[in-house]
């Protein structure tokens, strides 16, 4: 089941995308990246699984996340020049841009629809 966890001390959000459909995983990832930036967080870790997948014949969530990051679709929130991005097997750690005016509010729940 998908979940997310907020670490206010490290300013990092972890988002587990396991069991989501491809479409829901990408939508949830975009939403949480945007939300983490809005709250002034430094990092977001997207746990997508498929650590042992090396080719594009599997791990579609993994490759879709890498592709949208590479294409610059997340540049509004992601520090594209950071050397702190980490592509660790089953997860992707993304360094976020500095938000000069972060909000302090509630976080949205993860979607509960369109599981595999």
C-alpha distances in whole Angstrom, upper triangle without the diagonal:
4,7,10,13,17,20,23,25,24,23,20,17,14,11,8,8,6,6,8,11,14,16,13,12,15,16,13,15,18,17,16,19,21,20,21,24,25,24,26,24,25,22,18,16,14,12,12,13,16,18,21,21,24,25,24,24,20,17,18,15,17,20,20,19,22,24,24,24,27,29,29,26,25,28,29,26,26,29,30,32,31,31,28,25,24,22,21,19,16,16,18,20,22,25,25,29,30,30,34,33,29,28,27,24,21,18,16,13,10,10,9,11,12,9,11
4,7,11,14,17,20,23,21,20,17,13,11,7,5,5,6,7,7,11,13,14,10,9,12,13,10,11,15,14,12,15,18,17,17,20,21,21,23,20,22,19,15,13,11,9,10,12,15,17,20,20,23,24,23,23,20,16,16,13,15,18,17,16,19,21,21,21,24,26,25,23,21,25,25,22,22,25,26,29,27,28,25,22,21,20,19,18,14,14,15,17,18,21,22,25,27,27,30,29,26,24,24,21,18,15,13,10,7,8,8,11,11,9,12
4,7,10,14,16,19,18,17,14,11,8,6,5,7,9,11,11,14,16,16,13,11,14,14,10,11,15,13,11,14,16,15,14,18,19,18,20,18,19,16,13,12,10,10,12,14,17,19,22,23,25,27,25,26,22,19,19,16,17,20,19,17,20,23,21,21,25,26,25,23,21,24,24,21,21,24,25,28,26,27,23,21,20,20,19,19,15,14,15,16,17,20,20,23,25,24,27,26,23,22,21,18,15,12,11,8,7,9,10,13,14,13,15
4,7,10,13,16,15,13,11,7,5,4,6,9,11,14,13,16,17,18,14,12,14,14,10,11,13,12,9,12,14,12,11,15,16,15,16,14,16,13,10,10,9,10,12,15,18,19,23,23,26,27,26,27,24,20,20,17,17,21,19,17,20,22,21,20,24,25,24,22,19,22,21,18,19,21,23,26,23,24,21,19,18,19,18,19,16,13,14,14,15,17,17,20,21,21,24,23,19,18,17,16,13,10,10,8,7,11,13,16,17,16,18
4,7,10,12,12,11,9,6,5,7,9,12,14,17,17,20,21,21,18,16,18,17,14,13,16,14,11,13,15,13,11,15,16,14,15,12,14,12,10,10,11,11,15,17,20,21,24,25,28,30,29,30,26,23,23,20,20,23,22,19,22,24,23,22,25,27,25,24,21,23,22,19,19,21,23,25,23,24,20,19,18,19,18,20,17,14,15,14,15,16,17,20,20,20,23,22,18,18,16,15,13,10,12,11,11,14,16,19,21,20,22
4,6,9,9,8,6,5,7,9,12,15,17,20,20,23,23,23,20,18,19,19,15,14,16,14,11,12,14,11,9,13,14,11,12,9,12,10,9,10,12,14,17,19,23,23,27,28,30,32,31,32,29,25,25,22,22,25,24,20,22,25,23,22,25,27,25,24,20,22,21,17,18,20,22,24,21,22,19,18,18,20,19,21,19,16,16,14,15,15,15,17,17,17,20,19,15,15,13,13,11,9,12,12,13,17,19,22,24,23,25
4,6,6,6,5,6,8,11,14,18,20,23,23,26,26,26,23,21,22,22,18,17,19,17,14,14,16,14,11,14,15,12,12,9,11,10,10,11,14,15,19,21,24,24,27,29,30,33,32,34,31,27,27,24,23,26,26,22,24,27,25,23,26,28,26,25,22,23,22,18,18,19,22,23,20,21,17,18,18,20,19,22,20,17,16,14,15,14,15,17,17,17,19,19,16,16,14,15,14,13,15,16,17,20,22,25,27,26,28
4,6,5,7,8,11,14,17,21,23,26,26,29,29,28,26,23,24,23,20,19,20,18,15,15,16,14,11,13,14,10,10,8,10,11,12,14,17,18,22,24,28,27,31,32,33,35,35,37,34,30,30,27,26,29,28,24,26,28,26,24,28,29,27,26,22,23,22,18,18,19,23,24,21,22,18,19,20,22,22,25,23,20,19,16,16,15,15,17,15,15,17,16,13,13,12,13,13,13,16,17,18,22,24,28,29,29,31
4,5,8,11,13,17,19,23,25,28,28,31,31,31,28,26,26,26,23,21,23,21,18,18,19,17,14,15,16,13,12,10,10,11,13,15,18,20,23,25,29,27,31,32,34,36,36,38,35,31,32,28,27,30,29,26,27,30,28,26,29,31,28,28,24,24,24,20,20,20,23,24,20,21,17,19,19,22,22,25,24,21,20,16,17,15,16,17,16,17,18,18,15,16,15,16,17,16,20,21,22,25,28,31,32,31,34
4,5,9,11,15,18,21,23,27,26,29,29,29,27,24,24,24,21,19,21,20,16,16,18,16,12,14,16,13,11,8,8,8,10,12,15,17,21,23,26,24,28,29,30,33,33,35,32,28,29,26,24,27,27,23,23,27,25,22,25,28,25,25,21,22,21,18,17,17,20,20,17,17,14,15,16,19,18,21,21,17,16,13,13,12,13,15,14,16,18,18,16,17,16,18,18,17,20,21,21,25,27,30,31,30,32
4,7,10,13,17,20,22,26,25,28,27,27,25,22,22,22,19,17,18,17,13,13,14,12,9,10,12,9,8,5,5,6,9,11,14,17,20,23,26,25,28,29,30,32,32,34,31,28,28,24,23,25,25,21,22,25,23,20,23,25,23,22,19,19,18,15,14,15,18,19,16,17,14,15,16,19,19,22,21,17,16,12,12,11,10,12,11,12,15,15,12,13,13,15,15,14,17,18,19,22,25,28,29,28,31
4,7,10,13,16,19,22,21,24,23,24,21,19,19,19,16,14,15,15,11,11,13,12,8,10,13,10,10,6,6,5,5,7,11,13,16,19,22,21,25,26,27,29,28,31,28,24,24,21,20,22,22,18,19,22,20,18,21,23,21,21,17,18,18,14,13,14,17,18,15,16,13,13,13,16,16,19,17,14,12,9,10,9,10,13,13,14,17,17,14,15,15,16,15,13,16,17,16,20,22,25,26,25,27
4,6,10,13,16,19,18,21,20,21,18,15,16,16,13,11,13,12,8,9,11,10,7,10,12,10,11,8,9,7,5,6,8,11,14,17,20,20,24,24,26,28,27,29,26,22,22,18,18,20,20,16,18,21,19,17,21,23,21,20,16,18,18,14,14,16,18,20,17,18,15,14,14,16,16,18,16,12,12,10,10,11,11,14,15,15,18,18,15,15,15,15,14,11,13,13,13,16,19,21,22,22,24
4,7,10,12,16,15,18,18,19,16,14,15,15,12,10,13,13,9,10,13,12,10,13,15,14,15,11,12,9,6,5,6,7,11,13,17,17,20,21,23,25,24,26,23,19,19,16,15,18,18,15,17,20,19,17,20,23,21,20,17,19,19,16,15,17,19,21,19,19,15,14,13,14,14,15,13,10,10,9,10,12,13,17,18,19,22,22,19,19,18,18,16,13,14,13,12,15,17,20,20,19,21
4,6,9,12,12,15,15,15,13,10,12,12,9,8,11,11,8,10,13,12,11,14,16,15,16,13,14,11,8,6,5,6,9,11,15,16,19,20,22,23,22,24,20,17,17,13,13,16,16,13,15,18,17,16,20,21,20,19,16,19,19,16,16,18,20,22,20,21,18,15,15,15,14,15,12,9,10,10,12,14,15,18,20,20,24,23,20,20,19,18,16,12,12,11,9,12,14,16,17,15,17
4,6,9,9,13,13,15,12,9,12,13,10,9,13,13,11,13,16,15,14,18,20,19,20,17,18,14,11,8,6,5,7,9,12,14,17,18,20,22,21,22,18,14,15,12,12,16,15,13,16,19,18,18,21,23,22,21,19,22,22,19,19,21,22,25,23,23,20,17,16,15,14,14,10,9,11,12,14,17,18,21,23,24,27,27,24,23,23,21,19,15,14,12,10,12,13,15,15,13,14
4,6,6,9,9,11,9,6,9,10,8,8,12,12,11,13,16,16,16,19,21,21,22,19,20,16,13,10,7,6,5,8,11,13,16,16,19,20,18,19,15,12,12,9,10,13,13,11,14,17,16,16,20,21,21,19,18,21,22,19,19,22,22,25,24,24,21,18,17,15,15,14,11,10,11,13,15,18,19,22,25,25,29,28,25,25,25,23,20,17,15,13,9,10,11,12,12,10,11
4,6,9,10,12,11,8,12,13,11,12,15,16,15,17,20,20,19,22,24,24,25,23,23,19,16,13,10,7,6,7,10,12,15,15,18,19,18,18,14,11,12,9,11,14,14,14,16,19,19,19,22,24,24,22,21,24,25,23,22,25,25,28,26,26,24,21,19,17,16,14,10,11,13,16,18,21,22,26,28,29,32,32,29,28,28,26,23,20,18,15,12,12,12,13,12,9,9
4,7,9,11,10,9,12,14,12,14,17,17,17,19,22,21,22,25,26,26,28,26,26,23,19,17,13,11,9,10,12,15,17,17,20,20,19,18,14,12,12,11,13,16,15,16,19,20,20,21,24,25,26,24,23,27,27,25,25,28,28,31,30,30,27,24,22,20,19,17,14,14,17,19,21,25,25,29,31,31,35,34,31,30,30,28,25,21,19,16,12,12,11,10,9,6,6
4,6,8,6,5,9,10,9,11,14,14,14,17,19,19,20,23,24,24,26,24,25,22,18,16,13,11,9,11,13,16,19,18,21,21,18,18,15,12,11,9,12,15,13,14,17,18,18,19,22,23,23,21,20,24,25,23,23,26,26,29,28,29,27,23,22,20,20,18,15,15,16,19,20,23,24,27,29,29,33,32,29,28,28,26,23,19,17,14,10,9,9,8,7,4,6
4,6,5,6,9,10,10,12,14,15,16,18,20,21,22,24,26,26,28,26,27,24,20,18,15,14,11,13,14,17,19,18,20,19,17,16,13,12,10,9,12,14,12,13,17,17,17,19,21,22,23,20,20,24,25,24,24,27,27,30,29,30,28,25,23,21,21,19,16,17,18,21,21,25,25,28,31,30,34,33,31,30,30,28,25,22,19,17,13,11,11,9,6,5,5
4,6,5,6,9,10,11,13,14,15,17,19,20,21,23,24,26,27,25,26,22,19,17,13,13,10,12,13,16,18,16,18,17,14,14,12,10,7,6,10,11,9,10,13,13,13,16,18,18,19,17,17,21,22,21,21,24,24,27,27,27,26,22,21,19,20,18,15,15,16,19,19,23,23,26,29,29,33,32,30,29,30,28,26,22,20,18,14,13,14,12,9,9,8
4,6,5,6,9,10,11,12,14,16,17,18,20,22,23,24,26,25,25,23,19,18,15,15,13,16,16,20,22,19,21,20,17,17,15,13,10,9,12,13,10,11,15,14,13,16,18,18,19,16,16,20,21,20,21,24,23,27,27,28,27,23,23,21,22,21,18,18,17,20,20,23,23,25,28,28,31,30,28,28,29,27,24,21,18,17,14,11,13,11,8,10,10
4,6,5,6,8,10,10,12,14,15,16,18,20,21,22,24,23,24,21,17,17,13,14,12,15,17,20,22,20,23,22,19,20,17,15,12,10,13,15,12,12,16,16,15,17,20,19,20,17,17,20,21,20,20,24,24,27,27,28,26,23,23,21,22,21,18,17,17,19,19,22,22,24,27,26,30,29,26,25,26,24,21,18,15,13,10,8,9,8,6,8,10
4,6,5,6,9,10,10,12,14,15,16,18,20,21,22,20,21,18,14,13,10,10,8,12,14,16,19,17,20,19,17,18,15,12,10,7,10,12,10,9,13,14,13,14,17,18,18,15,15,19,19,18,18,21,21,25,24,25,23,19,19,17,18,17,14,13,13,16,16,19,19,22,25,24,28,28,25,24,25,23,21,17,15,13,10,9,11,10,9,9,10
4,5,5,6,9,10,11,12,14,15,17,18,20,21,20,20,17,14,13,10,12,10,14,15,17,20,18,20,19,16,18,16,13,10,7,10,11,8,7,11,11,9,11,14,14,15,12,12,15,16,15,15,19,18,22,22,23,21,18,18,17,18,18,15,14,13,15,14,18,17,20,23,23,26,26,24,24,25,23,21,18,16,15,12,11,14,13,12,12,13
4,5,5,6,9,10,11,12,14,16,17,18,20,19,20,18,15,15,12,14,13,17,19,21,24,22,23,23,20,21,19,16,14,11,13,14,11,10,14,14,11,13,17,16,16,12,12,16,16,15,16,20,20,23,23,25,23,20,21,20,21,21,18,17,16,17,16,19,18,20,22,22,25,24,22,21,23,21,19,15,13,13,10,9,12,12,11,13,14
4,6,5,6,9,10,10,12,14,15,16,18,17,18,16,12,13,10,12,12,15,18,20,23,22,24,24,21,23,20,17,15,11,13,15,13,11,15,16,13,15,18,18,17,14,13,17,16,15,16,19,20,23,23,24,22,19,20,19,20,20,17,15,14,15,15,17,16,19,21,20,24,23,20,20,20,18,16,12,10,10,7,7,10,11,11,12,14
4,5,5,6,9,10,10,12,14,15,17,15,15,13,9,10,7,10,10,14,16,18,21,20,21,22,20,21,19,15,14,10,11,13,11,8,12,13,11,11,15,15,15,12,10,14,14,12,12,16,16,20,19,21,18,15,16,15,17,17,15,12,11,12,11,14,13,16,19,18,22,22,19,19,20,19,17,14,12,12,10,11,14,14,14,15,16
4,6,5,6,9,10,11,12,14,16,15,15,13,11,12,10,13,13,17,19,21,24,22,23,23,21,23,21,18,16,12,14,14,12,9,12,13,10,10,14,14,12,9,8,11,11,10,11,14,15,19,19,21,19,16,17,17,19,20,18,15,13,14,12,14,12,14,17,17,20,20,18,18,19,18,17,14,13,13,12,12,16,16,16,17,19
4,6,5,6,9,10,10,12,14,14,16,14,11,13,12,15,15,19,22,23,26,25,27,27,24,26,24,20,19,15,16,18,15,13,16,17,13,14,18,17,16,13,11,14,12,11,13,16,18,21,21,23,21,19,20,20,21,22,20,17,15,15,14,15,13,15,17,16,19,18,16,15,16,15,14,10,9,10,9,10,14,15,16,17,19
4,5,5,6,8,10,10,12,11,13,11,8,10,9,12,14,17,20,21,25,24,26,26,25,26,24,20,19,15,16,18,16,13,16,17,14,14,18,18,17,14,11,14,13,10,12,15,17,20,19,21,18,16,17,18,19,20,18,15,13,13,12,13,11,14,16,15,18,17,14,14,15,14,12,9,8,10,9,11,14,16,17,18,20
4,5,5,6,9,10,11,9,10,9,7,9,9,13,14,18,20,21,25,24,25,25,24,26,24,20,19,15,15,17,15,11,14,15,12,11,15,16,13,11,8,11,10,7,8,11,13,16,15,18,15,13,15,16,18,19,18,14,12,11,9,10,8,10,13,12,16,16,13,14,16,15,15,12,12,13,12,14,18,19,20,20,22
4,6,5,6,9,10,10,12,11,10,13,13,16,18,21,24,25,28,27,28,28,26,29,27,23,21,18,19,20,17,14,16,17,14,13,17,17,14,12,8,10,8,6,9,12,14,18,17,20,18,16,18,19,21,23,21,18,16,14,12,12,9,10,12,11,14,14,11,12,14,14,14,11,11,14,13,15,19,20,21,22,24
4,5,5,6,9,9,12,11,10,13,13,17,18,22,25,26,29,29,30,31,29,31,28,25,23,20,20,22,20,17,19,20,17,16,20,20,18,15,12,14,12,9,12,15,17,20,19,22,19,18,20,21,22,24,22,19,17,15,13,13,11,12,13,11,14,13,10,9,11,10,10,7,8,11,12,14,18,19,21,22,25
4,5,5,6,5,8,8,7,10,12,15,18,21,24,24,28,28,29,30,28,31,28,24,23,20,20,22,20,16,18,20,17,16,19,20,17,16,12,14,12,9,10,13,16,18,16,19,16,15,17,19,20,22,20,17,15,13,11,10,8,10,11,10,13,13,9,10,11,11,11,9,11,13,13,16,20,22,23,23,26
4,5,5,6,7,8,9,13,14,18,20,23,26,26,30,29,30,31,29,32,30,26,25,21,21,22,20,17,18,20,17,15,18,19,16,14,11,11,9,6,8,10,13,16,15,18,16,15,18,19,21,24,22,19,16,14,11,10,6,7,8,6,10,10,8,9,11,13,14,12,14,16,17,19,23,24,25,26,28
4,5,8,10,12,12,16,17,20,22,26,29,29,33,32,33,34,32,35,32,29,27,24,24,25,23,20,22,23,19,18,21,21,18,17,13,14,11,8,11,14,17,19,18,21,19,19,21,23,25,27,25,22,19,17,15,13,10,10,10,7,9,8,5,6,9,10,11,10,12,15,17,19,23,24,26,27,29
4,6,9,11,12,15,17,20,23,26,29,29,33,33,34,35,33,36,33,30,29,25,25,27,25,21,23,25,22,20,24,24,21,20,16,16,14,11,13,15,19,21,19,22,19,19,21,23,25,27,25,22,20,17,15,14,11,11,10,8,10,9,5,5,6,8,9,9,12,15,16,19,23,25,27,27,30
4,7,9,11,15,17,20,23,26,29,29,32,32,33,35,33,36,34,30,29,26,25,27,25,21,23,24,22,19,22,23,20,19,16,15,13,10,12,13,16,18,16,19,16,17,19,22,24,26,25,21,19,16,14,11,9,9,7,5,8,8,5,7,9,11,13,12,15,18,19,22,26,28,29,30,32
4,6,8,11,14,17,20,23,26,25,29,29,30,32,31,33,31,27,27,23,22,24,23,19,20,23,20,18,21,22,19,19,15,15,14,10,11,12,15,17,14,17,14,14,16,19,20,23,22,18,16,13,11,9,7,9,8,8,11,11,8,10,11,13,14,12,15,17,18,21,24,26,28,28,30
4,7,10,14,17,20,22,25,24,27,28,28,30,29,32,30,26,26,23,21,23,22,18,19,21,19,16,19,21,18,18,14,14,14,10,9,9,13,14,11,13,10,11,13,16,18,21,20,16,14,10,9,6,5,7,7,9,12,13,11,14,15,17,17,16,18,20,20,23,26,28,29,29,31
4,7,10,13,16,18,21,20,24,24,25,27,26,29,26,22,22,19,18,20,19,15,16,19,17,14,17,19,17,17,13,14,14,10,9,10,12,14,11,12,9,9,10,13,14,17,16,13,10,7,6,5,5,9,10,12,15,16,14,16,17,18,18,15,17,18,18,21,24,26,26,26,27
4,6,10,12,15,18,18,21,22,23,24,24,26,23,19,19,16,15,17,16,13,14,17,15,13,16,18,16,16,12,14,14,11,10,12,13,16,13,14,11,10,10,12,13,15,14,10,8,6,5,7,7,11,13,14,18,18,15,17,17,17,17,14,15,16,15,17,20,22,23,22,23
4,6,9,12,15,14,18,18,20,22,21,23,20,17,17,14,12,15,15,12,13,16,15,13,16,19,18,17,14,16,17,14,12,14,15,17,15,15,12,10,9,10,10,12,10,7,6,4,6,9,11,14,16,18,21,22,19,20,20,20,19,16,17,16,15,17,20,21,21,20,21
4,6,9,12,12,16,16,18,19,18,20,17,13,14,10,9,12,12,9,11,14,13,12,15,17,17,16,14,16,17,15,13,16,16,19,17,17,14,11,10,10,10,11,9,5,5,6,8,11,13,16,19,20,24,24,21,22,22,21,20,16,16,15,13,15,17,18,18,17,18
4,6,9,10,14,14,16,18,18,19,15,12,13,10,9,12,13,11,12,16,16,15,18,20,20,19,17,20,21,18,17,19,19,22,20,19,16,14,12,10,9,9,6,4,6,9,11,15,16,20,22,23,27,27,24,25,25,24,22,18,18,16,14,15,17,18,18,16,16
4,7,8,12,11,14,15,14,15,12,8,9,6,6,10,10,9,11,14,14,14,17,19,19,18,17,20,22,20,18,20,20,23,21,21,18,15,13,11,10,9,6,5,8,11,13,17,18,22,25,26,29,30,27,27,27,26,24,20,19,18,15,15,17,17,16,14,14
4,5,9,9,12,14,14,14,11,8,10,8,7,11,13,12,13,16,17,17,19,21,22,22,21,23,25,23,21,23,23,25,23,22,20,17,14,12,10,7,4,6,10,13,16,19,21,25,28,29,33,33,30,31,31,30,27,24,23,21,17,18,19,19,18,15,14
4,6,5,9,11,11,11,8,5,9,9,7,10,12,12,13,15,17,18,19,21,23,22,22,25,27,25,23,25,24,26,24,23,21,18,15,12,11,7,5,9,11,15,18,21,23,27,30,31,35,36,33,34,34,33,31,27,26,24,21,21,21,21,19,17,15
4,6,8,11,12,13,10,8,12,11,9,11,14,14,13,16,18,18,19,22,23,23,22,25,27,25,23,24,23,24,23,21,19,16,13,10,8,4,4,8,10,14,17,20,23,26,29,31,35,36,33,34,34,34,32,28,27,26,23,24,24,24,23,20,19
4,6,9,12,12,10,9,13,13,11,12,16,16,15,18,21,20,21,24,25,26,25,27,30,28,26,27,25,27,25,23,22,19,16,12,10,7,8,11,14,17,20,23,26,30,33,35,38,39,37,38,38,37,35,32,31,29,26,27,27,27,25,22,20
4,6,8,8,6,6,10,11,9,10,13,14,13,15,18,18,18,21,23,23,23,26,29,27,25,26,24,26,25,23,22,19,16,13,12,8,9,12,14,17,20,23,26,29,32,34,38,39,36,37,38,37,35,32,31,29,26,26,26,26,23,21,19
4,7,8,8,9,11,13,10,10,13,14,13,14,18,18,17,20,22,23,23,25,28,27,25,25,23,25,24,22,22,19,16,12,12,9,11,14,15,18,20,23,26,29,32,34,38,39,37,38,39,39,37,34,33,31,28,28,29,28,26,24,22
4,5,7,8,10,13,11,9,12,14,13,13,17,18,17,19,22,22,23,25,29,28,25,26,24,26,25,24,24,21,19,15,15,13,14,16,17,20,22,25,27,30,33,35,39,40,38,39,41,40,38,35,33,32,29,28,29,28,25,24,21
4,5,7,7,10,9,7,10,12,11,11,15,16,15,17,20,20,21,24,27,26,24,26,23,25,25,25,24,21,19,16,17,14,14,16,16,20,21,24,26,29,32,34,38,39,37,38,39,38,37,33,31,30,27,26,27,25,22,21,19
4,7,8,11,11,10,12,15,15,15,18,19,19,20,23,23,24,27,30,29,27,29,27,29,29,28,28,24,22,18,19,16,16,18,19,23,24,27,29,32,36,37,41,41,39,40,41,40,38,34,32,31,27,26,27,25,22,20,17
4,6,9,9,8,11,13,13,14,17,18,19,20,23,22,23,26,28,27,26,28,26,28,28,27,26,22,20,16,16,13,13,15,16,20,22,25,27,30,34,35,39,39,37,38,38,37,35,31,29,28,24,23,24,22,19,17,15
4,6,5,6,9,10,11,12,15,16,17,18,20,20,20,23,25,24,22,24,23,25,25,24,23,19,17,14,14,11,9,11,13,17,18,22,24,27,30,32,35,36,33,34,35,34,31,28,26,24,21,20,21,20,17,15,13
4,5,5,6,9,10,10,12,14,15,16,18,17,18,21,23,23,21,24,22,25,25,25,23,20,18,15,16,13,12,13,14,17,18,22,23,26,29,30,34,35,32,33,34,32,30,27,25,23,20,19,20,18,16,14,13
4,6,5,6,9,10,11,12,14,15,17,15,16,19,21,20,18,21,20,23,22,23,21,17,16,13,14,13,10,10,11,14,15,19,20,23,26,27,31,31,29,29,30,29,27,23,21,20,16,16,17,16,14,13,12
4,6,5,6,9,10,11,12,14,16,15,15,18,21,19,17,19,18,21,20,20,18,14,13,10,11,9,8,8,8,12,13,17,19,22,25,26,30,31,29,29,30,29,28,24,23,22,18,19,20,20,18,16,15
4,5,5,6,9,10,10,12,14,14,15,17,20,19,17,19,17,20,20,20,19,15,14,11,13,12,11,11,11,14,15,18,20,22,26,27,31,32,30,31,32,32,30,26,25,24,21,21,23,22,19,18,17
4,5,5,6,9,10,10,12,11,12,15,18,17,16,18,17,20,20,21,20,16,16,13,15,14,13,13,12,15,14,18,19,21,25,25,29,30,28,29,30,29,28,24,23,22,19,18,20,19,17,17,16
4,5,5,6,9,10,11,10,10,13,15,14,13,15,14,17,17,18,16,13,13,11,13,13,12,10,8,11,11,14,15,18,21,22,26,27,25,26,27,26,25,22,20,20,17,18,20,20,18,18,18
4,6,5,6,9,10,11,11,13,16,15,13,14,12,15,15,15,15,11,11,9,12,12,12,11,8,11,11,14,15,18,21,23,27,28,26,27,29,29,28,24,24,24,21,21,24,23,22,21,21
4,5,5,6,9,9,10,13,16,16,14,16,13,16,17,18,18,14,15,13,16,16,16,14,12,14,13,16,17,19,23,24,28,29,27,29,31,30,29,26,25,25,22,22,25,24,22,22,21
4,5,5,6,5,7,10,12,13,11,14,12,15,16,18,18,14,15,14,17,17,17,15,12,14,12,15,15,16,20,21,25,25,24,25,27,27,26,23,22,23,20,20,23,22,21,21,21
4,6,5,6,6,8,11,11,8,10,8,12,12,14,14,11,12,12,15,16,16,14,10,11,9,11,12,13,17,19,22,24,22,24,26,26,26,23,22,23,21,21,24,24,23,23,23
4,5,8,9,9,13,13,11,12,9,11,13,14,15,12,13,13,16,17,18,16,13,14,12,14,14,16,19,21,25,26,25,27,30,30,30,26,26,27,24,25,28,27,26,26,26
4,6,8,9,12,13,12,13,10,13,15,17,18,15,17,16,20,20,21,19,16,17,14,16,16,17,20,22,25,26,26,27,30,30,30,27,26,27,25,25,28,27,25,26,26
4,5,5,8,10,9,10,8,11,13,16,17,14,17,16,20,21,21,19,16,16,13,14,13,13,17,18,21,23,22,24,27,27,27,25,24,26,24,24,28,27,26,27,27
4,6,8,9,9,12,10,14,16,18,18,16,18,18,21,22,21,19,16,16,13,14,13,14,17,18,21,22,21,22,25,25,25,22,21,23,21,21,24,24,23,24,25
4,5,6,6,9,9,12,13,16,16,13,16,16,19,21,20,17,14,13,10,11,10,10,14,14,18,19,18,19,22,22,22,19,19,21,19,20,23,23,23,24,25
4,5,5,7,6,10,11,15,15,13,16,17,21,23,22,19,16,15,11,11,9,8,12,13,16,17,17,19,22,23,24,21,21,23,22,23,27,27,27,28,29
4,6,8,9,12,14,17,17,16,19,20,23,25,24,21,18,17,13,12,9,8,11,10,13,14,14,16,19,20,21,19,20,22,21,23,26,27,27,28,29
4,7,9,12,12,15,14,13,16,18,21,23,22,18,15,14,10,9,6,6,8,9,12,13,12,14,17,18,19,17,17,20,19,21,24,25,26,26,28
4,6,9,9,12,11,10,13,15,18,20,20,16,13,11,7,6,4,5,9,10,14,16,15,17,19,21,21,19,19,21,20,22,26,26,26,27,28
4,6,5,9,9,9,13,15,18,21,21,18,14,12,8,6,5,4,8,11,14,16,16,19,21,23,24,21,23,25,24,26,29,30,30,30,31
4,6,9,10,9,12,14,17,20,21,17,14,12,9,8,8,8,12,14,17,20,19,22,25,26,27,24,25,27,25,27,30,31,30,30,31
4,7,9,9,13,15,18,21,22,19,16,14,11,9,10,10,12,16,18,21,21,24,26,28,29,27,28,30,28,30,33,34,34,34,34
4,5,6,10,13,16,19,20,17,14,11,9,7,8,9,11,15,17,20,20,23,25,27,27,25,27,28,27,29,32,33,33,33,33
4,6,8,11,14,17,19,16,13,11,10,8,11,12,15,18,21,23,23,26,27,29,30,27,29,30,28,31,34,35,34,33,34
4,6,10,12,16,17,14,11,8,7,6,10,11,14,17,20,22,21,24,25,26,27,24,26,27,26,28,31,32,32,31,32
4,7,10,13,14,11,8,5,5,6,9,12,15,18,21,23,21,24,25,26,26,23,24,25,23,25,28,29,29,28,28
4,6,9,11,8,6,5,7,9,12,15,18,21,24,26,24,26,27,28,27,24,25,25,23,25,28,29,28,26,27
4,6,8,6,5,6,9,11,15,18,21,23,27,28,26,28,29,29,29,25,26,25,23,24,26,27,26,24,24
4,6,5,6,8,11,14,17,20,23,25,29,30,28,30,30,30,29,26,26,25,23,25,26,27,26,24,24
4,6,8,11,14,17,20,23,26,28,32,33,31,32,32,32,31,27,27,26,23,24,25,26,25,22,21
4,7,10,13,17,19,23,26,28,31,32,29,30,30,30,28,24,24,22,19,21,22,22,21,19,18
4,7,10,13,16,19,22,24,27,28,26,26,27,26,25,21,21,20,18,19,21,22,21,19,19
4,6,10,12,16,19,21,24,26,23,24,25,25,24,21,21,20,18,20,22,23,22,21,21
4,7,10,13,16,18,21,23,20,22,23,23,22,19,20,20,19,21,23,25,24,23,24
4,6,10,13,15,18,20,18,20,21,22,22,19,19,20,19,21,24,25,25,24,25
4,7,9,12,15,17,16,18,20,21,21,19,20,22,21,23,26,28,28,27,29
4,7,9,12,14,12,15,17,18,19,17,18,20,20,22,26,27,27,27,29
4,6,9,12,11,14,17,19,20,19,20,23,23,25,28,30,30,30,32
4,6,9,9,13,15,18,20,19,21,24,24,26,30,32,32,33,35
4,6,6,9,12,15,17,17,19,22,23,25,29,31,32,32,35
4,6,10,13,16,19,19,21,25,26,28,32,34,35,36,38
4,7,10,13,16,17,19,23,24,27,30,32,34,35,37
4,7,10,13,13,16,19,21,23,27,29,31,32,34
4,6,9,11,13,17,19,22,25,27,29,30,33
4,7,9,13,16,19,21,24,27,29,30,33
4,7,10,13,16,19,21,24,27,28,31
4,7,9,13,15,18,21,24,24,28
4,7,9,12,15,18,21,21,24
4,7,9,12,14,17,18,22
4,6,9,12,15,15,19
4,6,9,12,12,15
4,6,8,9,13
4,7,8,11
4,6,9
4,6
4
